[in-house]
Amino acid sequence: MSVVWVLLGLAVVAIALVDSADTLLSTRVRTGRYWPTDIFYRLTFAGWVWCAGKIREEARRESFLSLFGPLSLLALLALWVIGQVVGWAFVWWGMRGSFSTPISSFGDSIYYSGIVYFSVGFGDLTTIETLPRVLALLEAFGGLATMGLVIGFVPTLLGAYQDRERQLLRLDALTNEQVNPMALVFSHLDLDNPQVSDLDDLFEEWEQWASQVMQSNLSFPMLGTFRSQQVGQHWVTALGVVTDAAIIVMGCGATGDRRPAQRMYRRSVRTIRSYCDRIGATPLPLEPISIETFRFGYDELQRHGFPVDGFEQSYARTARLRSEFAPWMEALIEDFLTPRGFWSLQIDELPPLAAESISGQVLGEDTSQ
């Protein structure tokens, strides 16, 4: 028996098993970014996005990007299976003298490893010693366990995806234009009495959603690569739109309870930063929001009677809040090639209800435009 081949094989099997179990069960046993799943996504997703960037038509580009998530799961399964089969083949090659019919080539080792792993059992190659027989049972168990984990993982992943996407369909500024932060704020105000609004309900609802996205995306980082079924919608830009709306209320508002907006903002910052750290995305340096862009939104709020603080104080506060959020958001927009802006359902027969003057304008163009 060759101890070197046996130890090498067991090490490869252990890496494949720990990587698959940690990915599918989210146990966070792995440390560092050099495990097979991390390397696989770091190499393949960047190349996939680069290819998608060459497609000019948005619908075709989104269709191409939407293929990556499902295909990556199949590729990961193949990666884990190949790793375990080859690893056990190293073990059997090191124990090639323990078979009733001697194994004459490494190809025979892979063949035997495959029939044990998939529990085929043709019986043409059998071991004659106790230790190899015990190891064969362990390999068969590893194969069944991996397949069982994958089968149980898919419904969990799809459930988290559907929960995330269902909330995106609720993001509506009551216009036929792209949803933007300022329009979203106005759509939740009573323009006859701007001090009355349901913005608190909006922020509380989306705070819960942000918490769910944080939990699911950190548990299953590949979920972030799954695209929305609706062209022009994406969880990253949805988070950006609602967070910018919270920043408007926190940065400009002079009265009222800001705590719901603060909770939404804090949850968003933590979600986006944690996810960037999980996938290795680095924040991009951004210029502060331009005074011209901010003045437009500030004047609109003031013109419609929304109570605001002084201009300089509001601008400084808004710029500071966005500096804790926008660079990480922009990193994901660039890395994921997400659509800029967020489209809701357009209904031409119904008139827009939000202030038309702010349609198509964005407070903070670099994250939500």
C-alpha positions in Angstrom: 0.0 0.0 0.0 1.3 3.5 -0.9 0.6 5.7 2.0 1.3 8.9 0.0 -1.4 8.2 -2.5 -3.9 7.2 0.2 -3.3 10.4 2.2 -3.4 12.5 -0.9 -6.7 11.0 -1.9 -8.3 11.3 1.5 -7.2 15.0 1.6 -8.9 15.7 -1.7 -12.1 13.9 -0.6 -12.1 15.8 2.7 -11.8 19.2 0.9 -14.6 18.3 -1.5 -16.9 17.1 1.3 -16.3 20.0 3.6 -16.7 22.5 0.7 -20.0 20.9 -0.4 -21.4 20.6 3.1 -20.5 24.1 4.1 -22.0 25.5 0.9 -25.2 23.6 1.1 -25.7 23.8 4.8 -24.1 27.2 5.4 -22.1 26.0 8.4 -19.3 28.5 7.8 -16.7 25.8 8.6 -14.5 27.1 5.8 -12.2 30.0 6.4 -10.4 32.1 3.7 -11.4 32.5 0.0 -9.5 29.6 -1.5 -12.0 26.8 -1.3 -13.3 25.2 -4.5 -16.7 27.0 -4.4 -15.1 30.4 -3.7 -12.5 30.0 -6.4 -15.2 28.7 -8.9 -17.5 31.7 -8.5 -14.6 34.2 -8.4 -13.3 32.9 -11.7 -16.4 32.0 -13.6 -18.8 34.9 -12.7 -16.4 37.6 -13.7 -15.9 36.0 -17.1 -19.7 35.5 -17.5 -20.4 39.2 -16.7 -17.6 40.2 -19.1 -19.3 38.3 -21.9 -22.7 39.7 -20.9 -21.2 43.2 -21.2 -20.7 42.7 -24.9 -24.5 42.2 -25.4 -26.1 45.6 -26.1 -29.7 44.7 -26.0 -30.8 44.7 -22.3 -33.4 41.9 -22.6 -30.9 39.5 -24.2 -28.2 40.6 -21.7 -30.4 39.8 -18.8 -31.4 36.5 -20.3 -27.8 35.6 -20.6 -27.0 36.7 -17.1 -30.0 34.7 -15.7 -28.4 31.5 -17.0 -25.4 31.7 -14.7 -27.2 31.0 -11.3 -28.8 27.7 -12.3 -25.9 26.5 -14.4 -23.4 27.3 -11.6 -25.3 24.9 -9.3 -25.0 22.1 -11.8 -21.3 22.9 -12.3 -20.7 22.9 -8.6 -22.3 19.5 -8.2 -20.1 18.2 -11.0 -17.1 19.8 -9.3 -17.8 18.1 -6.0 -18.6 14.7 -7.6 -15.4 14.8 -9.7 -13.3 15.9 -6.6 -14.6 13.0 -4.5 -14.4 10.4 -7.3 -10.8 11.4 -8.2 -9.9 11.6 -4.6 -11.1 8.1 -3.9 -9.4 7.0 -7.1 -6.1 8.1 -5.5 -6.9 6.0 -2.5 -7.7 2.9 -4.5 -4.5 3.4 -6.6 -2.5 3.4 -3.4 -4.3 0.2 -2.4 -4.2 -1.4 -5.8 -2.8 -4.6 -4.4 -5.8 -5.2 -2.2 -8.2 -6.3 -5.0 -9.1 -9.7 -6.2 -8.3 -8.6 -9.7 -5.3 -6.3 -9.6 -5.8 -2.7 -10.7 -3.3 -2.2 -13.6 -3.9 1.5 -14.4 -5.2 4.7 -12.8 -8.1 4.5 -15.1 -9.2 1.3 -13.4 -9.0 3.2 -10.1 -11.3 5.9 -11.4 -13.7 3.3 -12.7 -13.8 1.5 -9.4 -14.2 4.7 -7.5 -17.1 5.7 -9.8 -19.1 2.5 -9.4 -18.7 2.7 -5.6 -19.6 6.4 -5.4 -22.7 6.0 -7.5 -23.6 2.6 -5.9 -23.6 0.8 -9.2 -21.7 -2.2 -8.0 -21.0 -4.4 -11.1 -18.9 -6.8 -9.1 -16.0 -7.0 -11.6 -13.6 -5.3 -9.1 -13.8 -6.3 -5.5 -11.5 -5.8 -2.5 -10.3 -8.7 -0.4 -9.1 -6.9 2.7 -11.1 -5.3 5.6 -9.8 -1.7 5.4 -10.5 -1.2 1.7 -14.0 -2.6 2.2 -14.7 -0.1 5.0 -13.4 2.7 2.9 -15.6 1.6 0.0 -18.6 1.9 2.3 -17.5 5.4 3.3 -17.2 6.4 -0.3 -20.7 5.1 -1.1 -22.1 7.0 1.9 -20.3 10.2 0.8 -22.0 9.9 -2.6 -25.5 9.4 -1.2 -24.9 12.2 1.4 -23.8 14.7 -1.3 -26.8 13.9 -3.6 -29.2 14.1 -0.6 -27.8 17.5 0.4 -28.2 18.9 -3.1 -31.7 17.6 -3.4 -32.7 19.2 -0.1 -30.8 22.4 -0.9 -32.6 23.3 -4.1 -36.0 23.9 -2.6 -34.5 26.1 0.2 -32.6 28.2 -2.4 -35.7 28.6 -4.6 -37.8 29.6 -1.6 -35.3 32.3 -0.6 -35.2 33.5 -4.2 -39.0 33.7 -4.5 -39.3 35.6 -1.1 -36.7 38.1 -2.4 -38.3 38.6 -5.8 -41.9 38.8 -4.4 -41.0 42.0 -2.6 -39.5 43.6 -5.7 -42.9 43.5 -7.3 -44.2 45.8 -4.5 -41.7 48.6 -5.3 -43.9 51.1 -7.1 -43.8 55.0 -7.1 -47.2 55.2 -8.9 -45.7 56.6 -12.1 -44.9 55.1 -15.5 -41.3 56.1 -15.2 -38.4 54.4 -13.5 -38.8 54.1 -9.7 -36.4 56.6 -8.1 -35.9 57.6 -4.5 -37.6 61.0 -4.7 -40.6 59.7 -6.6 -40.9 56.9 -4.0 -40.9 59.4 -1.2 -43.6 61.5 -2.9 -45.8 58.5 -3.6 -46.0 57.9 0.2 -46.8 61.5 1.1 -50.2 63.2 1.3 -49.3 66.1 -0.9 -52.2 68.1 0.7 -50.6 67.6 4.1 -47.0 66.5 3.6 -46.5 65.9 7.3 -48.9 62.9 6.9 -47.4 59.9 5.2 -47.1 56.1 5.3 -43.3 56.3 4.9 -42.8 54.6 8.2 -44.8 51.5 7.0 -42.6 51.5 3.8 -39.4 51.5 5.7 -40.5 48.9 8.3 -41.6 46.6 5.5 -38.4 47.0 3.6 -36.3 46.7 6.7 -37.7 43.2 7.2 -36.9 42.4 3.5 -33.3 43.7 3.9 -32.9 41.4 6.9 -34.1 38.4 4.9 -31.8 39.3 2.0 -28.9 39.6 4.3 -29.6 36.2 5.9 -30.2 34.4 2.7 -27.4 36.0 0.6 -24.8 35.5 3.3 -25.9 31.9 3.8 -26.0 31.2 0.1 -23.8 33.7 -1.7 -24.6 32.3 -5.1 -28.2 33.5 -4.6 -27.0 37.0 -5.3 -26.1 36.0 -8.8 -29.7 34.9 -9.6 -31.4 37.6 -11.7 -34.9 38.9 -11.4 -37.6 37.4 -13.8 -38.6 41.0 -14.7 -36.2 42.9 -17.0 -35.0 46.1 -15.4 -35.5 44.9 -11.8 -32.8 43.7 -9.5 -32.4 43.2 -5.7 -29.3 45.4 -5.6 -30.9 48.5 -7.2 -34.2 47.9 -5.2 -32.1 48.1 -2.0 -30.5 51.2 -3.4 -33.7 53.0 -4.2 -35.4 52.4 -0.9 -32.2 53.2 1.1 -31.8 56.5 -0.8 -35.4 57.2 0.1 -34.6 56.6 3.7 -31.5 58.9 3.3 -33.8 61.7 1.9 -36.0 61.5 5.0 -33.1 61.3 7.4 -31.0 63.9 5.7 -33.6 66.5 4.9 -36.5 66.0 7.2 -36.9 68.5 10.0 -39.7 66.9 11.9 -41.3 63.5 12.5 -40.0 60.1 13.8 -36.9 59.2 11.8 -36.4 55.8 13.6 -38.0 53.6 10.9 -35.9 55.3 8.2 -32.8 54.9 10.5 -33.5 51.2 11.0 -33.9 50.7 7.3 -30.7 52.6 6.6 -28.7 50.6 9.2 -30.0 47.3 7.9 -29.2 48.2 4.3 -25.7 49.3 5.1 -25.0 46.2 7.1 -26.5 44.0 4.3 -24.6 45.5 1.5 -21.3 45.7 3.3 -21.5 42.2 4.7 -22.3 40.8 1.2 -19.5 42.7 -0.4 -17.1 41.3 2.3 -18.5 37.8 1.7 -17.8 37.8 -2.0 -14.7 39.9 -1.9 -16.1 43.1 -3.6 -14.3 46.3 -2.7 -16.0 49.6 -2.4 -15.5 52.1 -5.3 -14.3 55.6 -4.6 -17.2 58.0 -5.4 -17.6 61.7 -5.5 -20.2 63.1 -3.0 -23.6 63.8 -4.4 -23.5 67.0 -6.5 -25.0 70.1 -5.0 -27.1 70.6 -8.1 -28.7 67.2 -7.9 -29.3 67.6 -4.2 -30.7 71.1 -4.6 -33.3 69.9 -7.1 -34.6 67.3 -4.7 -34.4 69.6 -1.7 -36.4 72.3 -3.6 -39.0 69.8 -4.7 -39.5 68.7 -1.1 -39.7 72.3 0.1 -42.1 73.3 -2.7 -44.5 70.5 -1.8 -44.5 71.5 1.9 -42.3 68.8 3.2 -40.7 70.1 6.4 -36.9 70.3 5.8 -33.9 71.5 7.7 -31.5 74.1 6.4 -29.9 73.4 3.0 -26.3 73.2 4.2 -27.1 71.0 7.1 -29.3 68.7 5.0 -26.6 68.4 2.3 -23.9 67.6 4.8 -26.0 65.0 6.5 -27.1 63.4 3.2 -23.6 63.3 1.9 -22.3 61.6 5.0 -25.1 59.0 5.1 -24.5 58.1 1.4 -20.8 57.8 1.9 -21.4 54.9 4.2 -23.5 53.1 1.6 -23.0 54.2 -2.0 -19.4 53.0 -2.6 -20.4 49.4 -1.7 -23.6 49.6 -3.7 -21.7 50.9 -6.7 -19.2 48.0 -6.4 -22.1 45.5 -6.7 -23.7 47.4 -9.5 -20.5 47.2 -11.5 -19.5 43.6 -10.5 -23.0 42.2 -11.1 -23.8 44.4 -14.2 -27.1 45.3 -12.6 -29.6 47.5 -14.5 -29.3 51.1 -13.3 -32.6 52.2 -12.0 -35.6 50.1 -11.2 -38.6 49.6 -13.5 -42.1 48.8 -12.2 -45.1 47.8 -14.1 -46.2 50.4 -16.6 -49.9 50.9 -17.0 -50.6 53.5 -19.7 -54.3 53.7 -19.1 -53.9 55.0 -15.6 -52.5 58.5 -14.8 -49.4 58.8 -12.7 -50.2 59.8 -9.1 -46.8 60.9 -7.8 -45.5 64.4 -8.6 -44.7 64.3 -12.3 -42.1 67.0 -11.9 -39.7 64.6 -10.2 -40.3 61.7 -12.6 -37.0 60.5 -14.1 -34.9 62.5 -11.6 -32.8 60.9 -8.9 -31.3 62.0 -5.7 -28.0 60.3 -5.8 -27.6 59.3 -9.4 -24.7 56.9 -8.9 -26.7 54.2 -7.2 -30.2 54.5 -8.5 -30.2 56.1 -11.9 
